[in-house]
Structure formats: C-alpha cells, structure tokens
C-alpha cells in the first residue's frame, strides 16, 4: 500500500519496483489502483451480517482473492 501527497512520486515508485521485480524474478506484476476515499469502509473491507453470520467481501477482499 502506497500513500502520500499529490505529486509525491507514488506512481513512479510503484512502477519502478514492479519492473525491477519482473526483471529479477521474470514474474509478471499486476498493479491494482484503488481510491479508498471514493467508497465506504464496508465496501472497501467487507462486512459480516450479524444475523446470518454471512461474510460479504469488500473490494480489497476481492482483489486479494483474485491475486491468490
């Protein structure tokens, strides 16, 4: 996770690290960009229904599940 001010070089750092990892390991790297301020915490992380005890995945849960 990368956070910082606008214009701080976050995108350049992430892309450089991904390219270096690909060069070193020859494994393709996927970068998923999420604006966490645009959605609620429940949408971001997921939520447990207190009545049915059923878990509903959030955006990060889905991204991690797909990556795995």
mmCIF file of the N, C-alpha and C atoms, coordinates in Angstrom:
data_MODEL
# 
_entry.id   MODEL 
# 
loop_
_atom_site.group_PDB 
_atom_site.id 
_atom_site.type_symbol 
_atom_site.label_atom_id 
_atom_site.label_alt_id 
_atom_site.label_comp_id 
_atom_site.label_asym_id 
_atom_site.label_entity_id 
_atom_site.label_seq_id 
_atom_site.pdbx_PDB_ins_code 
_atom_site.Cartn_x 
_atom_site.Cartn_y 
_atom_site.Cartn_z 
_atom_site.occupancy 
_atom_site.B_iso_or_equiv 
_atom_site.pdbx_formal_charge 
_atom_site.auth_seq_id 
_atom_site.auth_comp_id 
_atom_site.auth_asym_id 
_atom_site.auth_atom_id 
_atom_site.pdbx_PDB_model_num 
ATOM 1   N N  . UNK A 1 1  ? 0.855   -1.160  0.000   1.00 0.00 ? 1  UNK A N  1 
ATOM 2   C CA . UNK A 1 1  ? 0.000   0.000   0.000   1.00 0.00 ? 1  UNK A CA 1 
ATOM 3   C C  . UNK A 1 1  ? 0.902   1.224   0.000   1.00 0.00 ? 1  UNK A C  1 
ATOM 4   N N  . UNK A 1 2  ? 0.571   2.151   -0.875  1.00 0.00 ? 2  UNK A N  1 
ATOM 5   C CA . UNK A 1 2  ? 1.374   3.359   -1.000  1.00 0.00 ? 2  UNK A CA 1 
ATOM 6   C C  . UNK A 1 2  ? 0.464   4.565   -0.796  1.00 0.00 ? 2  UNK A C  1 
ATOM 7   N N  . UNK A 1 3  ? 0.828   5.424   0.127   1.00 0.00 ? 3  UNK A N  1 
ATOM 8   C CA . UNK A 1 3  ? 0.073   6.654   0.376   1.00 0.00 ? 3  UNK A CA 1 
ATOM 9   C C  . UNK A 1 3  ? 1.033   7.829   0.390   1.00 0.00 ? 3  UNK A C  1 
ATOM 10  N N  . UNK A 1 4  ? 0.517   8.996   0.076   1.00 0.00 ? 4  UNK A N  1 
ATOM 11  C CA . UNK A 1 4  ? 1.360   10.185  0.090   1.00 0.00 ? 4  UNK A CA 1 
ATOM 12  C C  . UNK A 1 4  ? 0.676   11.331  -0.609  1.00 0.00 ? 4  UNK A C  1 
ATOM 13  N N  . UNK A 1 5  ? 1.327   12.489  -0.609  1.00 0.00 ? 5  UNK A N  1 
ATOM 14  C CA . UNK A 1 5  ? 0.723   13.678  -1.202  1.00 0.00 ? 5  UNK A CA 1 
ATOM 15  C C  . UNK A 1 5  ? 0.710   13.610  -2.730  1.00 0.00 ? 5  UNK A C  1 
ATOM 16  N N  . UNK A 1 6  ? -0.151  14.421  -3.311  1.00 0.00 ? 6  UNK A N  1 
ATOM 17  C CA . UNK A 1 6  ? -0.212  14.538  -4.766  1.00 0.00 ? 6  UNK A CA 1 
ATOM 18  C C  . UNK A 1 6  ? 1.138   15.010  -5.297  1.00 0.00 ? 6  UNK A C  1 
ATOM 19  N N  . UNK A 1 7  ? 1.602   14.362  -6.344  1.00 0.00 ? 7  UNK A N  1 
ATOM 20  C CA . UNK A 1 7  ? 2.876   14.748  -6.938  1.00 0.00 ? 7  UNK A CA 1 
ATOM 21  C C  . UNK A 1 7  ? 4.087   14.245  -6.179  1.00 0.00 ? 7  UNK A C  1 
ATOM 22  N N  . UNK A 1 8  ? 3.884   13.350  -5.233  1.00 0.00 ? 8  UNK A N  1 
ATOM 23  C CA . UNK A 1 8  ? 4.985   12.850  -4.411  1.00 0.00 ? 8  UNK A CA 1 
ATOM 24  C C  . UNK A 1 8  ? 5.784   11.718  -5.050  1.00 0.00 ? 8  UNK A C  1 
ATOM 25  N N  . UNK A 1 9  ? 5.358   11.239  -6.216  1.00 0.00 ? 9  UNK A N  1 
ATOM 26  C CA . UNK A 1 9  ? 6.113   10.204  -6.916  1.00 0.00 ? 9  UNK A CA 1 
ATOM 27  C C  . UNK A 1 9  ? 5.663   8.783   -6.616  1.00 0.00 ? 9  UNK A C  1 
ATOM 28  N N  . UNK A 1 10 ? 4.468   8.619   -6.068  1.00 0.00 ? 10 UNK A N  1 
ATOM 29  C CA . UNK A 1 10 ? 3.981   7.284   -5.694  1.00 0.00 ? 10 UNK A CA 1 
ATOM 30  C C  . UNK A 1 10 ? 3.892   6.357   -6.904  1.00 0.00 ? 10 UNK A C  1 
ATOM 31  N N  . UNK A 1 11 ? 3.307   6.845   -7.987  1.00 0.00 ? 11 UNK A N  1 
ATOM 32  C CA . UNK A 1 11 ? 3.133   6.020   -9.185  1.00 0.00 ? 11 UNK A CA 1 
ATOM 33  C C  . UNK A 1 11 ? 4.474   5.619   -9.778  1.00 0.00 ? 11 UNK A C  1 
ATOM 34  N N  . UNK A 1 12 ? 5.403   6.536   -9.819  1.00 0.00 ? 12 UNK A N  1 
ATOM 35  C CA . UNK A 1 12 ? 6.730   6.248   -10.375 1.00 0.00 ? 12 UNK A CA 1 
ATOM 36  C C  . UNK A 1 12 ? 7.440   5.186   -9.533  1.00 0.00 ? 12 UNK A C  1 
ATOM 37  N N  . UNK A 1 13 ? 7.349   5.300   -8.219  1.00 0.00 ? 13 UNK A N  1 
ATOM 38  C CA . UNK A 1 13 ? 7.991   4.337   -7.318  1.00 0.00 ? 13 UNK A CA 1 
ATOM 39  C C  . UNK A 1 13 ? 7.389   2.951   -7.491  1.00 0.00 ? 13 UNK A C  1 
ATOM 40  N N  . UNK A 1 14 ? 6.060   2.872   -7.535  1.00 0.00 ? 14 UNK A N  1 
ATOM 41  C CA . UNK A 1 14 ? 5.394   1.575   -7.675  1.00 0.00 ? 14 UNK A CA 1 
ATOM 42  C C  . UNK A 1 14 ? 5.756   0.928   -9.010  1.00 0.00 ? 14 UNK A C  1 
ATOM 43  N N  . UNK A 1 15 ? 5.709   1.700   -10.095 1.00 0.00 ? 15 UNK A N  1 
ATOM 44  C CA . UNK A 1 15 ? 6.032   1.145   -11.416 1.00 0.00 ? 15 UNK A CA 1 
ATOM 45  C C  . UNK A 1 15 ? 7.496   0.705   -11.494 1.00 0.00 ? 15 UNK A C  1 
ATOM 46  N N  . UNK A 1 16 ? 8.404   1.461   -10.873 1.00 0.00 ? 16 UNK A N  1 
ATOM 47  C CA . UNK A 1 16 ? 9.822   1.098   -10.856 1.00 0.00 ? 16 UNK A CA 1 
ATOM 48  C C  . UNK A 1 16 ? 10.043  -0.187  -10.074 1.00 0.00 ? 16 UNK A C  1 
ATOM 49  N N  . UNK A 1 17 ? 9.376   -0.307  -8.918  1.00 0.00 ? 17 UNK A N  1 
ATOM 50  C CA . UNK A 1 17 ? 9.512   -1.525  -8.116  1.00 0.00 ? 17 UNK A CA 1 
ATOM 51  C C  . UNK A 1 17 ? 8.946   -2.737  -8.855  1.00 0.00 ? 17 UNK A C  1 
ATOM 52  N N  . UNK A 1 18 ? 7.817   -2.569  -9.521  1.00 0.00 ? 18 UNK A N  1 
ATOM 53  C CA . UNK A 1 18 ? 7.206   -3.670  -10.267 1.00 0.00 ? 18 UNK A CA 1 
ATOM 54  C C  . UNK A 1 18 ? 8.120   -4.116  -11.410 1.00 0.00 ? 18 UNK A C  1 
ATOM 55  N N  . UNK A 1 19 ? 8.700   -3.162  -12.117 1.00 0.00 ? 19 UNK A N  1 
ATOM 56  C CA . UNK A 1 19 ? 9.596   -3.500  -13.227 1.00 0.00 ? 19 UNK A CA 1 
ATOM 57  C C  . UNK A 1 19 ? 10.854  -4.205  -12.724 1.00 0.00 ? 19 UNK A C  1 
ATOM 58  N N  . UNK A 1 20 ? 11.405  -3.746  -11.597 1.00 0.00 ? 20 UNK A N  1 
ATOM 59  C CA . UNK A 1 20 ? 12.589  -4.384  -11.019 1.00 0.00 ? 20 UNK A CA 1 
ATOM 60  C C  . UNK A 1 20 ? 12.275  -5.815  -10.585 1.00 0.00 ? 20 UNK A C  1 
ATOM 61  N N  . UNK A 1 21 ? 11.115  -6.029  -9.992  1.00 0.00 ? 21 UNK A N  1 
ATOM 62  C CA . UNK A 1 21 ? 10.710  -7.372  -9.584  1.00 0.00 ? 21 UNK A CA 1 
ATOM 63  C C  . UNK A 1 21 ? 10.548  -8.282  -10.791 1.00 0.00 ? 21 UNK A C  1 
ATOM 64  N N  . UNK A 1 22 ? 9.939   -7.764  -11.857 1.00 0.00 ? 22 UNK A N  1 
ATOM 65  C CA . UNK A 1 22 ? 9.774   -8.548  -13.077 1.00 0.00 ? 22 UNK A CA 1 
ATOM 66  C C  . UNK A 1 22 ? 11.118  -8.906  -13.691 1.00 0.00 ? 22 UNK A C  1 
ATOM 67  N N  . UNK A 1 23 ? 12.062  -7.975  -13.673 1.00 0.00 ? 23 UNK A N  1 
ATOM 68  C CA . UNK A 1 23 ? 13.386  -8.239  -14.240 1.00 0.00 ? 23 UNK A CA 1 
ATOM 69  C C  . UNK A 1 23 ? 14.138  -9.275  -13.413 1.00 0.00 ? 23 UNK A C  1 
ATOM 70  N N  . UNK A 1 24 ? 13.978  -9.227  -12.102 1.00 0.00 ? 24 UNK A N  1 
ATOM 71  C CA . UNK A 1 24 ? 14.696  -10.124 -11.208 1.00 0.00 ? 24 UNK A CA 1 
ATOM 72  C C  . UNK A 1 24 ? 14.102  -11.532 -11.197 1.00 0.00 ? 24 UNK A C  1 
ATOM 73  N N  . UNK A 1 25 ? 12.773  -11.629 -11.164 1.00 0.00 ? 25 UNK A N  1 
ATOM 74  C CA . UNK A 1 25 ? 12.117  -12.932 -10.999 1.00 0.00 ? 25 UNK A CA 1 
ATOM 75  C C  . UNK A 1 25 ? 11.458  -13.457 -12.262 1.00 0.00 ? 25 UNK A C  1 
ATOM 76  N N  . UNK A 1 26 ? 11.328  -12.614 -13.296 1.00 0.00 ? 26 UNK A N  1 
ATOM 77  C CA . UNK A 1 26 ? 10.648  -12.958 -14.543 1.00 0.00 ? 26 UNK A CA 1 
ATOM 78  C C  . UNK A 1 26 ? 9.186   -13.348 -14.305 1.00 0.00 ? 26 UNK A C  1 
ATOM 79  N N  . UNK A 1 27 ? 8.587   -12.775 -13.253 1.00 0.00 ? 27 UNK A N  1 
ATOM 80  C CA . UNK A 1 27 ? 7.175   -12.988 -12.941 1.00 0.00 ? 27 UNK A CA 1 
ATOM 81  C C  . UNK A 1 27 ? 6.446   -11.675 -13.195 1.00 0.00 ? 27 UNK A C  1 
ATOM 82  N N  . UNK A 1 28 ? 5.338   -11.752 -13.952 1.00 0.00 ? 28 UNK A N  1 
ATOM 83  C CA . UNK A 1 28 ? 4.567   -10.553 -14.278 1.00 0.00 ? 28 UNK A CA 1 
ATOM 84  C C  . UNK A 1 28 ? 3.943   -9.977  -13.013 1.00 0.00 ? 28 UNK A C  1 
ATOM 85  N N  . UNK A 1 29 ? 3.954   -8.656  -12.892 1.00 0.00 ? 29 UNK A N  1 
ATOM 86  C CA . UNK A 1 29 ? 3.400   -7.967  -11.733 1.00 0.00 ? 29 UNK A CA 1 
ATOM 87  C C  . UNK A 1 29 ? 2.157   -7.192  -12.146 1.00 0.00 ? 29 UNK A C  1 
ATOM 88  N N  . UNK A 1 30 ? 1.078   -7.363  -11.384 1.00 0.00 ? 30 UNK A N  1 
ATOM 89  C CA . UNK A 1 30 ? -0.150  -6.598  -11.610 1.00 0.00 ? 30 UNK A CA 1 
ATOM 90  C C  . UNK A 1 30 ? -0.258  -5.523  -10.541 1.00 0.00 ? 30 UNK A C  1 
ATOM 91  N N  . UNK A 1 31 ? -0.657  -4.330  -10.963 1.00 0.00 ? 31 UNK A N  1 
ATOM 92  C CA . UNK A 1 31 ? -0.846  -3.223  -10.032 1.00 0.00 ? 31 UNK A CA 1 
ATOM 93  C C  . UNK A 1 31 ? -2.324  -2.867  -10.037 1.00 0.00 ? 31 UNK A C  1 
ATOM 94  N N  . UNK A 1 32 ? -2.971  -2.963  -8.870  1.00 0.00 ? 32 UNK A N  1 
ATOM 95  C CA . UNK A 1 32 ? -4.373  -2.592  -8.722  1.00 0.00 ? 32 UNK A CA 1 
ATOM 96  C C  . UNK A 1 32 ? -4.435  -1.268  -7.974  1.00 0.00 ? 32 UNK A C  1 
ATOM 97  N N  . UNK A 1 33 ? -4.975  -0.244  -8.615  1.00 0.00 ? 33 UNK A N  1 
ATOM 98  C CA . UNK A 1 33 ? -5.081  1.077   -8.010  1.00 0.00 ? 33 UNK A CA 1 
ATOM 99  C C  . UNK A 1 33 ? -6.491  1.275   -7.486  1.00 0.00 ? 33 UNK A C  1 
ATOM 100 N N  . UNK A 1 34 ? -6.608  1.645   -6.223  1.00 0.00 ? 34 UNK A N  1 
ATOM 101 C CA . UNK A 1 34 ? -7.904  1.836   -5.580  1.00 0.00 ? 34 UNK A CA 1 
ATOM 102 C C  . UNK A 1 34 ? -7.917  3.199   -4.896  1.00 0.00 ? 34 UNK A C  1 
ATOM 103 N N  . UNK A 1 35 ? -8.949  3.974   -5.149  1.00 0.00 ? 35 UNK A N  1 
ATOM 104 C CA . UNK A 1 35 ? -9.142  5.231   -4.433  1.00 0.00 ? 35 UNK A CA 1 
ATOM 105 C C  . UNK A 1 35 ? -10.017 4.923   -3.232  1.00 0.00 ? 35 UNK A C  1 
ATOM 106 N N  . UNK A 1 36 ? -9.414  4.731   -2.088  1.00 0.00 ? 36 UNK A N  1 
ATOM 107 C CA . UNK A 1 36 ? -10.153 4.316   -0.896  1.00 0.00 ? 36 UNK A CA 1 
ATOM 108 C C  . UNK A 1 36 ? -11.092 5.394   -0.364  1.00 0.00 ? 36 UNK A C  1 
ATOM 109 N N  . UNK A 1 37 ? -10.922 6.620   -0.797  1.00 0.00 ? 37 UNK A N  1 
ATOM 110 C CA . UNK A 1 37 ? -11.802 7.697   -0.332  1.00 0.00 ? 37 UNK A CA 1 
ATOM 111 C C  . UNK A 1 37 ? -13.129 7.717   -1.084  1.00 0.00 ? 37 UNK A C  1 
ATOM 112 N N  . UNK A 1 38 ? -13.225 6.973   -2.189  1.00 0.00 ? 38 UNK A N  1 
ATOM 113 C CA . UNK A 1 38 ? -14.428 7.019   -3.018  1.00 0.00 ? 38 UNK A CA 1 
ATOM 114 C C  . UNK A 1 38 ? -15.498 6.027   -2.576  1.00 0.00 ? 38 UNK A C  1 
ATOM 115 N N  . UNK A 1 39 ? -15.192 5.136   -1.621  1.00 0.00 ? 39 UNK A N  1 
ATOM 116 C CA . UNK A 1 39 ? -16.158 4.136   -1.169  1.00 0.00 ? 39 UNK A CA 1 
ATOM 117 C C  . UNK A 1 39 ? -16.166 4.057   0.357   1.00 0.00 ? 39 UNK A C  1 
ATOM 118 N N  . UNK A 1 40 ? -17.208 3.435   0.909   1.00 0.00 ? 40 UNK A N  1 
ATOM 119 C CA . UNK A 1 40 ? -17.317 3.319   2.364   1.00 0.00 ? 40 UNK A CA 1 
ATOM 120 C C  . UNK A 1 40 ? -16.378 2.228   2.875   1.00 0.00 ? 40 UNK A C  1 
ATOM 121 N N  . UNK A 1 41 ? -16.157 2.205   4.183   1.00 0.00 ? 41 UNK A N  1 
ATOM 122 C CA . UNK A 1 41 ? -15.300 1.179   4.780   1.00 0.00 ? 41 UNK A CA 1 
ATOM 123 C C  . UNK A 1 41 ? -15.865 -0.222  4.557   1.00 0.00 ? 41 UNK A C  1 
ATOM 124 N N  . UNK A 1 42 ? -17.179 -0.377  4.648   1.00 0.00 ? 42 UNK A N  1 
ATOM 125 C CA . UNK A 1 42 ? -17.793 -1.688  4.409   1.00 0.00 ? 42 UNK A CA 1 
ATOM 126 C C  . UNK A 1 42 ? -17.576 -2.140  2.972   1.00 0.00 ? 42 UNK A C  1 
ATOM 127 N N  . UNK A 1 43 ? -17.660 -1.216  2.020   1.00 0.00 ? 43 UNK A N  1 
ATOM 128 C CA . UNK A 1 43 ? -17.414 -1.554  0.618   1.00 0.00 ? 43 UNK A CA 1 
ATOM 129 C C  . UNK A 1 43 ? -15.941 -1.875  0.387   1.00 0.00 ? 43 UNK A C  1 
ATOM 130 N N  . UNK A 1 44 ? -15.064 -1.234  1.137   1.00 0.00 ? 44 UNK A N  1 
ATOM 131 C CA . UNK A 1 44 ? -13.629 -1.439  0.970   1.00 0.00 ? 44 UNK A CA 1 
ATOM 132 C C  . UNK A 1 44 ? -13.160 -2.752  1.582   1.00 0.00 ? 44 UNK A C  1 
ATOM 133 N N  . UNK A 1 45 ? -13.547 -3.027  2.833   1.00 0.00 ? 45 UNK A N  1 
ATOM 134 C CA . UNK A 1 45 ? -13.044 -4.196  3.548   1.00 0.00 ? 45 UNK A CA 1 
ATOM 135 C C  . UNK A 1 45 ? -13.994 -5.382  3.566   1.00 0.00 ? 45 UNK A C  1 
ATOM 136 N N  . UNK A 1 46 ? -15.296 -5.135  3.494   1.00 0.00 ? 46 UNK A N  1 
ATOM 137 C CA . UNK A 1 46 ? -16.280 -6.197  3.622   1.00 0.00 ? 46 UNK A CA 1 
ATOM 138 C C  . UNK A 1 46 ? -17.022 -6.063  4.929   1.00 0.00 ? 46 UNK A C  1 
ATOM 139 N N  . UNK A 1 47 ? -18.056 -6.900  5.099   1.00 0.00 ? 47 UNK A N  1 
ATOM 140 C CA . UNK A 1 47 ? -18.886 -6.790  6.295   1.00 0.00 ? 47 UNK A CA 1 
ATOM 141 C C  . UNK A 1 47 ? -19.451 -8.155  6.664   1.00 0.00 ? 47 UNK A C  1 
ATOM 142 N N  . UNK A 1 48 ? -19.611 -8.373  7.974   1.00 0.00 ? 48 UNK A N  1 
ATOM 143 C CA . UNK A 1 48 ? -20.210 -9.597  8.495   1.00 0.00 ? 48 UNK A CA 1 
ATOM 144 C C  . UNK A 1 48 ? -21.636 -9.287  8.922   1.00 0.00 ? 48 UNK A C  1 
ATOM 145 N N  . UNK A 1 49 ? -22.605 -10.021 8.350   1.00 0.00 ? 49 UNK A N  1 
ATOM 146 C CA . UNK A 1 49 ? -24.009 -9.840  8.718   1.00 0.00 ? 49 UNK A CA 1 
ATOM 147 C C  . UNK A 1 49 ? -24.213 -10.414 10.117  1.00 0.00 ? 49 UNK A C  1 
ATOM 148 N N  . UNK A 1 50 ? -24.629 -9.599  11.091  1.00 0.00 ? 50 UNK A N  1 
ATOM 149 C CA . UNK A 1 50 ? -24.747 -10.083 12.474  1.00 0.00 ? 50 UNK A CA 1 
ATOM 150 C C  . UNK A 1 50 ? -25.835 -11.151 12.658  1.00 0.00 ? 50 UNK A C  1 
ATOM 151 N N  . UNK A 1 51 ? -26.856 -11.153 11.812  1.00 0.00 ? 51 UNK A N  1 
ATOM 152 C CA . UNK A 1 51 ? -27.942 -12.120 11.954  1.00 0.00 ? 51 UNK A CA 1 
ATOM 153 C C  . UNK A 1 51 ? -27.585 -13.479 11.358  1.00 0.00 ? 51 UNK A C  1 
ATOM 154 N N  . UNK A 1 52 ? -27.135 -13.478 10.114  1.00 0.00 ? 52 UNK A N  1 
ATOM 155 C CA . UNK A 1 52 ? -26.855 -14.752 9.431   1.00 0.00 ? 52 UNK A CA 1 
ATOM 156 C C  . UNK A 1 52 ? -25.404 -15.195 9.586   1.00 0.00 ? 52 UNK A C  1 
ATOM 157 N N  . UNK A 1 53 ? -24.540 -14.313 10.116  1.00 0.00 ? 53 UNK A N  1 
ATOM 158 C CA . UNK A 1 53 ? -23.107 -14.583 10.257  1.00 0.00 ? 53 UNK A CA 1 
ATOM 159 C C  . UNK A 1 53 ? -22.463 -14.867 8.897   1.00 0.00 ? 53 UNK A C  1 
ATOM 160 N N  . UNK A 1 54 ? -23.017 -14.274 7.846   1.00 0.00 ? 54 UNK A N  1 
ATOM 161 C CA . UNK A 1 54 ? -22.500 -14.449 6.496   1.00 0.00 ? 54 UNK A CA 1 
ATOM 162 C C  . UNK A 1 54 ? -21.607 -13.270 6.137   1.00 0.00 ? 54 UNK A C  1 
ATOM 163 N N  . UNK A 1 55 ? -20.436 -13.582 5.594   1.00 0.00 ? 55 UNK A N  1 
ATOM 164 C CA . UNK A 1 55 ? -19.466 -12.564 5.226   1.00 0.00 ? 55 UNK A CA 1 
ATOM 165 C C  . UNK A 1 55 ? -19.717 -12.093 3.800   1.00 0.00 ? 55 UNK A C  1 
ATOM 166 N N  . UNK A 1 56 ? -19.687 -10.789 3.589   1.00 0.00 ? 56 UNK A N  1 
ATOM 167 C CA . UNK A 1 56 ? -19.764 -10.200 2.252   1.00 0.00 ? 56 UNK A CA 1 
ATOM 168 C C  . UNK A 1 56 ? -18.421 -9.538  1.972   1.00 0.00 ? 56 UNK A C  1 
ATOM 169 N N  . UNK A 1 57 ? -17.752 -9.983  0.918   1.00 0.00 ? 57 UNK A N  1 
ATOM 170 C CA . UNK A 1 57 ? -16.444 -9.437  0.566   1.00 0.00 ? 57 UNK A CA 1 
ATOM 171 C C  . UNK A 1 57 ? -16.529 -7.979  0.180   1.00 0.00 ? 57 UNK A C  1 
ATOM 172 N N  . UNK A 1 58 ? -15.489 -7.246  0.513   1.00 0.00 ? 58 UNK A N  1 
ATOM 173 C CA . UNK A 1 58 ? -15.323 -5.878  0.063   1.00 0.00 ? 58 UNK A CA 1 
ATOM 174 C C  . UNK A 1 58 ? -14.373 -5.857  -1.117  1.00 0.00 ? 58 UNK A C  1 
ATOM 175 N N  . UNK A 1 59 ? -14.057 -4.692  -1.596  1.00 0.00 ? 59 UNK A N  1 
ATOM 176 C CA . UNK A 1 59 ? -13.193 -4.536  -2.758  1.00 0.00 ? 59 UNK A CA 1 
ATOM 177 C C  . UNK A 1 59 ? -11.802 -5.132  -2.521  1.00 0.00 ? 59 UNK A C  1 
ATOM 178 N N  . UNK A 1 60 ? -11.189 -4.844  -1.369  1.00 0.00 ? 60 UNK A N  1 
ATOM 179 C CA . UNK A 1 60 ? -9.855  -5.378  -1.088  1.00 0.00 ? 60 UNK A CA 1 
ATOM 180 C C  . UNK A 1 60 ? -9.872  -6.896  -0.953  1.00 0.00 ? 60 UNK A C  1 
ATOM 181 N N  . UNK A 1 61 ? -10.924 -7.432  -0.328  1.00 0.00 ? 61 UNK A N  1 
ATOM 182 C CA . UNK A 1 61 ? -11.041 -8.888  -0.204  1.00 0.00 ? 61 UNK A CA 1 
ATOM 183 C C  . UNK A 1 61 ? -11.088 -9.535  -1.584  1.00 0.00 ? 61 UNK A C  1 
ATOM 184 N N  . UNK A 1 62 ? -11.824 -8.938  -2.502  1.00 0.00 ? 62 UNK A N  1 
ATOM 185 C CA . UNK A 1 62 ? -11.943 -9.485  -3.859  1.00 0.00 ? 62 UNK A CA 1 
ATOM 186 C C  . UNK A 1 62 ? -10.615 -9.388  -4.606  1.00 0.00 ? 62 UNK A C  1 
ATOM 187 N N  . UNK A 1 63 ? -9.912  -8.274  -4.434  1.00 0.00 ? 63 UNK A N  1 
ATOM 188 C CA . UNK A 1 63 ? -8.612  -8.116  -5.098  1.00 0.00 ? 63 UNK A CA 1 
ATOM 189 C C  . UNK A 1 63 ? -7.618  -9.157  -4.569  1.00 0.00 ? 63 UNK A C  1 
ATOM 190 N N  . UNK A 1 64 ? -7.556  -9.333  -3.244  1.00 0.00 ? 64 UNK A N  1 
ATOM 191 C CA . UNK A 1 64 ? -6.637  -10.318 -2.656  1.00 0.00 ? 64 UNK A CA 1 
ATOM 192 C C  . UNK A 1 64 ? -7.011  -11.727 -3.083  1.00 0.00 ? 64 UNK A C  1 
ATOM 193 N N  . UNK A 1 65 ? -8.300  -12.034 -3.123  1.00 0.00 ? 65 UNK A N  1 
ATOM 194 C CA . UNK A 1 65 ? -8.750  -13.365 -3.520  1.00 0.00 ? 65 UNK A CA 1 
ATOM 195 C C  . UNK A 1 65 ? -8.346  -13.656 -4.978  1.00 0.00 ? 65 UNK A C  1 
ATOM 196 N N  . UNK A 1 66 ? -8.526  -12.667 -5.863  1.00 0.00 ? 66 UNK A N  1 
ATOM 197 C CA . UNK A 1 66 ? -8.143  -12.843 -7.265  1.00 0.00 ? 66 UNK A CA 1 
ATOM 198 C C  . UNK A 1 66 ? -6.630  -12.972 -7.424  1.00 0.00 ? 66 UNK A C  1 
ATOM 199 N N  . UNK A 1 67 ? -5.889  -12.245 -6.608  1.00 0.00 ? 67 UNK A N  1 
ATOM 200 C CA . UNK A 1 67 ? -4.425  -12.309 -6.683  1.00 0.00 ? 67 UNK A CA 1 
ATOM 201 C C  . UNK A 1 67 ? -3.895  -13.651 -6.203  1.00 0.00 ? 67 UNK A C  1 
ATOM 202 N N  . UNK A 1 68 ? -4.584  -14.232 -5.251  1.00 0.00 ? 68 UNK A N  1 
ATOM 203 C CA . UNK A 1 68 ? -4.148  -15.502 -4.700  1.00 0.00 ? 68 UNK A CA 1 
ATOM 204 C C  . UNK A 1 68 ? -4.461  -16.617 -5.652  1.00 0.00 ? 68 UNK A C  1 
# 
